[in-house]
């Protein structure tokens, strides 16, 4: 659309807003009817380790949303000379999983427990055995049950338990709902019925330690909605929460909220069977849409869904780019002290491109990027560690290659389960995330790591908030098309992308690296998929 058409879209309240609360930034994106970005806004935040719990304050949730929206709104005024007052539809996304518990007066009972916490091992193991279904430590139901097992005082007062995106949606429209992809990180989903598995809810209810409470798990969890349904409307109070200035008017359609995994799938057009995507950032995950059930239960594979409810095998790792960022900051500090002026983007590009001169196995250098614990390798606490032997080839190229190798290592361990044990076939694997901002390097390393062709789409750089805006547009469209068809026909009609194939010699080098990487893990971490 041209500027005149965009102005009419904004004036007539036809623009669509997507907001995503990520691990390090809260982002807002406004799009037009052609899914083109009209304006963006963002707010930087970080989780804090408080009394052994990784958390974000609720105050920062709203502070961040308001700051991101204010920047977006200012950009609209600066670019088009008009005030943003009406929005057609709004969608909220956030990092998946975690635990937000409220009493009947809507009071938060304990600080938000994020996906990053490895504090529910006992509950996750017991529920996995009970359900014969893998329950990761991050999942909301694991947090609920662990709080019960811990005899935490607040449990008796529970009235509503939910995730971050569902919480924000609730406050905007008054409805206790969430999208099915997000719900699949709360409790196991029945993909046929598009709802929580009632047989497993019943099993949970009958646990002796659960039965002593007056609340019913069926009523405690948010209602499940699928993509295209309507969650509610923006209330006057909700409008003020987004825009305290009062310019934003109520009445916008609110779409079912989604986790960042779901919005990543939408942003990469990876919701159809035998497609997949990999999102990398502070954490990373691959989403593999299945055309048939897995043969076995795997503790390192999460069974979740697309925003439409199709079964997805998910490999989730807690640590990806944080350690790389820390090392880049160290080099940046050195450059500053040396009197060198280099932008952050140029510094990343310089260090990434240095890996072109590396040995295929990173010269025997090993890095463990564990800023926090890592479930897939059974590491309980954050212990970033760089290791070399007297025989290792220590140079800049190998040093930074091992940083990139390590960022993908736990993901590779999980993907090997799907590709080598389950023989999952994926026709298209699309990657997105900041690591791919430097062309080719990280994309090629990822292809070599998991030995699959990796595609990076031009739209993938738009990320989760854009994907959430697309879902909000889909909800407002009233189309009868499936989400997969809608994305193919309306959103990705002429996609621009690049695909890189694995390099055999580098694949072999990565396999050598991963063997040393695994050998360096603690003995108990090598138990792999053992269920305690």
Residue pairs with C-beta under 8 A, 6 or more apart in sequence:
1 9
1 32
1 33
1 34
1 36
3 80
5 32
6 32
6 38
6 80
7 80
7 81
7 82
8 14
9 15
9 32
9 33
9 38
10 38
10 76
10 80
10 82
10 84
11 82
12 86
13 85
13 86
13 87
13 88
13 249
14 32
14 33
14 88
15 30
15 31
15 32
15 38
15 84
15 87
15 88
16 30
16 31
16 32
16 87
16 88
16 89
16 90
16 91
16 469
16 472
16 473
16 476
17 28
17 29
17 30
17 69
17 72
17 87
17 89
17 90
17 91
17 252
17 469
17 472
18 28
18 29
18 31
18 90
18 91
18 93
18 263
18 464
18 465
18 466
18 467
18 468
18 469
18 470
18 471
18 472
19 26
19 27
19 28
19 29
19 65
19 68
19 69
19 90
19 91
19 92
19 93
19 168
19 465
19 468
20 26
20 27
20 92
20 93
20 94
20 260
20 263
20 463
20 464
20 465
20 468
21 61
21 64
21 65
21 92
21 93
21 94
21 95
21 164
21 165
21 168
22 94
22 95
22 260
22 281
22 282
22 464
23 47
23 95
23 116
23 281
23 282
23 283
24 44
24 45
24 46
24 281
24 282
25 42
25 43
25 44
25 45
26 42
26 43
26 45
26 64
26 65
26 67
26 68
27 40
27 41
27 42
27 68
27 463
27 464
27 465
28 40
28 41
28 42
28 65
28 68
28 69
28 71
28 72
28 465
29 37
29 39
29 40
29 72
29 462
29 465
29 466
29 468
29 469
30 37
30 38
30 39
30 40
30 72
30 76
30 84
30 87
30 469
31 37
31 38
31 466
31 469
31 470
31 473
32 38
33 473
35 466
35 469
35 470
35 473
35 490
35 491
37 462
37 466
38 76
38 79
39 72
39 73
39 75
39 76
39 79
40 71
40 72
40 75
40 465
41 67
41 68
41 69
41 70
41 71
41 72
41 73
41 74
41 75
42 68
42 71
43 63
43 64
43 65
43 67
43 68
43 71
45 56
45 60
45 64
47 54
47 55
47 56
47 114
47 116
48 54
48 55
48 56
49 55
50 111
52 119
53 111
53 113
53 117
53 119
54 113
54 114
54 116
54 117
54 372
55 111
55 112
55 113
55 114
56 112
56 114
57 111
57 112
58 108
58 112
61 164
61 167
61 168
62 241
65 168
65 241
65 242
66 241
66 242
66 243
66 244
69 242
69 243
69 248
70 243
70 245
72 84
73 83
73 84
73 243
73 247
76 82
76 83
76 84
77 83
77 84
83 247
84 247
84 248
85 247
85 248
85 249
86 248
86 249
86 251
86 252
87 234
87 248
87 252
88 252
88 253
88 473
88 476
89 252
89 253
89 254
89 255
89 472
89 473
89 475
89 476
90 172
90 234
90 242
90 252
90 253
90 254
90 255
90 472
91 254
91 255
91 256
91 257
91 258
91 468
91 469
91 471
91 472
91 475
92 165
92 168
92 169
92 172
92 254
92 257
92 468
93 165
93 257
93 258
93 259
93 260
93 262
93 263
93 464
93 465
93 467
93 468
94 163
94 164
94 165
94 168
94 257
94 259
94 260
95 114
95 115
95 164
95 259
95 260
95 283
96 115
96 138
96 163
96 182
96 185
96 259
96 260
96 261
97 114
97 115
97 136
97 138
97 139
97 140
97 163
97 185
97 186
97 259
98 112
98 113
98 114
98 115
98 117
98 138
98 140
98 143
98 163
98 164
99 110
99 112
99 113
99 140
99 143
99 144
99 147
99 161
100 108
100 112
100 113
100 161
100 162
100 163
100 164
100 167
101 108
101 109
101 110
101 144
101 147
101 154
101 158
101 160
101 161
102 108
102 109
102 158
102 159
102 160
102 161
102 162
103 109
103 157
103 158
103 159
104 157
104 159
106 160
109 154
109 157
109 158
110 147
110 152
110 154
112 164
113 119
113 143
115 138
115 283
115 318
116 283
116 318
116 372
117 137
117 138
118 137
118 318
118 372
118 373
118 375
118 380
118 381
119 137
119 146
120 137
120 142
120 143
120 145
120 146
121 137
121 380
121 532
122 146
122 149
123 135
123 137
123 142
123 143
123 144
123 145
123 146
123 148
123 149
124 135
124 136
124 137
124 139
124 142
124 146
125 531
125 532
126 145
126 149
127 135
127 141
127 142
127 145
127 204
128 134
128 135
128 297
128 299
128 531
129 531
130 203
130 204
130 207
131 188
131 200
131 203
132 297
133 188
133 197
133 200
133 297
133 303
134 297
134 298
134 299
134 301
134 302
134 303
135 141
135 142
135 188
136 142
136 302
136 316
136 375
137 375
138 185
138 316
138 375
139 185
139 186
139 187
140 161
140 162
140 163
140 185
140 186
140 187
140 221
141 186
141 187
141 204
143 161
144 155
144 158
144 161
144 217
144 220
145 204
145 207
145 210
147 154
147 155
148 155
148 209
148 210
148 213
149 209
155 213
156 213
156 214
158 213
158 215
158 220
159 215
159 220
160 176
160 220
160 222
161 220
161 221
162 170
162 176
162 178
162 186
162 221
162 222
163 178
163 182
163 185
163 186
163 222
163 259
165 178
165 179
165 182
165 257
165 258
165 259
166 176
166 177
166 178
166 182
166 222
166 257
168 257
169 175
169 177
169 178
169 231
169 232
169 254
169 256
169 257
170 176
170 177
170 222
171 237
171 238
171 241
172 232
172 234
172 235
172 238
172 241
172 242
172 254
173 231
173 232
173 233
173 234
173 235
173 238
173 254
174 232
174 235
174 238
175 223
175 231
175 232
175 254
176 222
176 223
177 222
177 223
177 224
177 225
177 231
177 232
177 256
177 257
178 186
178 222
178 223
178 224
178 225
178 256
178 257
178 258
179 224
179 225
179 226
179 227
179 255
179 256
179 257
179 258
179 259
179 262
179 307
179 471
180 189
180 194
180 224
180 225
180 226
180 227
180 256
180 305
180 307
180 308
180 309
181 258
181 259
181 261
181 262
181 265
181 304
181 305
181 306
181 307
182 257
182 258
182 259
182 262
183 189
183 196
183 221
183 222
183 224
183 305
184 303
184 304
184 305
184 312
185 259
185 261
185 302
185 304
186 196
186 221
186 222
187 196
187 197
187 200
187 201
187 221
188 196
188 197
188 200
188 303
189 195
189 196
189 197
189 224
189 304
189 305
189 309
190 196
190 197
190 198
191 305
191 309
191 310
191 311
194 224
194 226
194 309
195 224
196 221
196 224
201 217
201 218
204 210
204 217
205 211
205 216
205 217
205 218
210 217
225 231
225 256
226 256
226 307
226 308
226 309
227 255
227 256
227 258
227 306
227 307
227 308
227 471
227 474
227 475
227 483
228 308
228 474
228 475
228 479
228 483
229 256
229 475
230 253
230 254
230 255
230 256
230 475
231 254
231 255
231 256
231 257
231 475
232 254
233 250
233 251
233 252
233 253
233 254
234 242
234 250
234 251
234 252
234 253
234 254
235 250
236 250
238 250
238 254
239 246
239 248
239 249
239 250
239 252
240 246
242 248
253 472
253 475
253 476
255 468
255 471
255 472
255 474
255 475
255 476
256 307
256 471
256 475
258 266
258 307
258 468
258 471
260 279
260 464
261 279
261 285
261 287
261 304
261 314
262 306
262 307
262 467
262 471
263 463
263 464
263 465
263 467
263 468
263 471
264 270
264 277
264 279
264 285
264 287
264 432
264 463
264 464
264 467
265 271
265 277
265 287
265 289
265 306
265 307
265 312
265 467
266 307
266 467
266 468
266 470
266 471
266 483
266 487
267 432
267 459
267 460
267 462
267 463
267 464
267 466
267 467
267 470
268 277
268 430
268 431
268 432
268 457
268 459
268 460
269 275
269 430
269 457
269 487
269 488
269 491
269 492
269 495
270 276
270 277
270 287
270 289
270 428
270 430
271 289
271 306
271 307
271 308
271 310
271 483
271 484
271 487
272 289
272 484
272 488
273 289
273 290
273 291
273 310
274 289
274 291
274 425
274 426
274 427
274 428
275 289
275 426
275 427
275 428
275 429
275 430
276 286
276 287
276 288
276 289
276 426
276 428
276 429
276 430
277 286
277 287
277 429
277 430
277 431
277 432
278 284
278 285
278 286
278 287
278 411
278 429
278 430
278 431
278 432
278 433
278 446
278 454
279 285
279 287
279 431
279 432
279 433
279 464
280 320
280 321
280 407
280 408
280 431
280 432
280 433
280 434
280 435
280 436
280 442
280 446
281 320
281 321
281 433
281 434
282 319
282 320
282 321
282 322
283 316
283 317
283 318
283 319
283 320
284 316
284 317
284 320
284 321
284 407
284 408
284 411
284 433
285 314
285 315
285 316
285 317
285 411
286 314
286 315
286 411
286 414
286 415
286 429
286 450
287 304
287 306
287 312
287 313
287 314
288 312
288 313
288 314
288 315
288 418
288 424
288 426
289 306
289 310
289 311
289 312
290 310
290 311
290 312
290 313
290 424
291 425
293 311
294 301
294 303
294 313
294 422
294 424
295 422
296 421
296 422
297 531
298 417
298 421
298 422
298 529
299 528
299 529
299 530
299 531
300 315
300 375
300 376
300 413
300 414
300 417
300 528
300 529
301 313
301 314
301 315
301 414
301 417
301 418
302 313
302 314
302 315
302 316
303 311
303 312
303 313
303 314
304 312
304 314
305 311
305 312
306 312
306 483
307 471
307 483
308 482
308 483
308 484
313 418
313 422
313 424
315 376
315 411
315 414
315 415
315 417
315 418
316 375
316 376
316 414
317 374
317 375
317 376
317 410
317 411
317 414
318 370
318 372
318 373
318 374
318 375
318 410
319 369
319 370
319 371
319 372
319 374
319 382
319 407
319 410
320 369
320 407
320 408
320 411
320 435
321 407
321 433
321 434
321 435
322 369
322 371
323 367
323 369
323 370
323 371
323 384
323 403
323 406
323 407
324 369
324 403
324 404
324 407
324 435
326 371
326 384
327 351
327 400
327 403
328 344
328 347
328 348
328 351
331 347
331 351
332 342
332 344
332 347
335 341
335 342
335 347
342 350
345 437
348 437
348 438
349 438
351 396
351 400
352 400
352 404
352 438
352 441
352 442
353 438
353 441
354 396
354 397
354 400
355 397
355 400
355 401
355 404
355 441
355 445
356 397
356 441
357 397
358 395
358 397
358 398
358 400
358 401
359 393
359 397
359 398
359 401
359 509
360 505
360 506
360 508
360 509
360 510
360 512
361 509
361 510
361 512
361 513
361 516
362 398
362 401
362 402
362 405
362 509
362 513
363 392
363 393
363 394
363 395
363 398
363 401
363 402
364 388
364 389
364 391
364 392
364 393
364 516
365 386
365 387
365 388
365 392
365 393
365 394
365 398
365 399
365 401
365 402
366 386
366 387
366 388
366 402
366 406
366 513
366 516
366 517
366 520
367 385
367 386
367 387
367 402
367 403
367 405
367 406
368 379
368 383
368 384
368 385
368 386
368 387
368 406
368 517
368 520
369 384
369 403
369 406
369 407
369 409
370 379
370 381
370 382
370 383
370 384
370 385
371 382
371 384
372 381
372 382
373 379
373 380
373 381
373 382
374 410
376 410
376 413
376 414
377 410
377 413
377 521
377 525
378 521
378 522
378 524
378 525
378 527
379 521
379 522
379 525
386 402
387 520
388 394
392 398
401 445
402 513
404 435
404 441
404 442
404 445
405 445
405 449
405 510
405 513
405 514
405 517
406 517
407 435
408 445
408 446
408 449
408 450
409 449
409 513
409 514
409 517
411 449
411 450
412 449
412 450
412 510
412 514
413 514
413 518
415 450
415 452
416 450
417 529
418 424
419 450
419 451
419 452
426 452
428 455
429 450
429 452
429 453
429 454
429 455
430 454
430 455
430 456
430 457
430 460
430 497
431 443
431 446
431 454
431 455
431 456
431 460
432 456
432 457
432 460
432 461
432 463
433 463
435 442
436 442
436 443
436 456
436 460
436 461
437 461
440 500
443 454
443 456
443 498
443 500
444 454
444 500
444 503
444 506
445 506
445 510
446 454
447 453
447 454
447 500
447 501
447 502
447 503
448 502
448 503
448 506
448 507
448 509
448 510
449 510
449 514
451 502
451 507
452 502
453 499
453 500
453 501
453 502
454 499
454 500
455 497
455 498
455 499
456 497
456 498
457 495
457 496
457 497
458 495
458 496
458 497
459 466
459 492
459 495
459 496
470 487
470 491
474 483
474 486
477 486
479 486
481 489
481 490
518 526
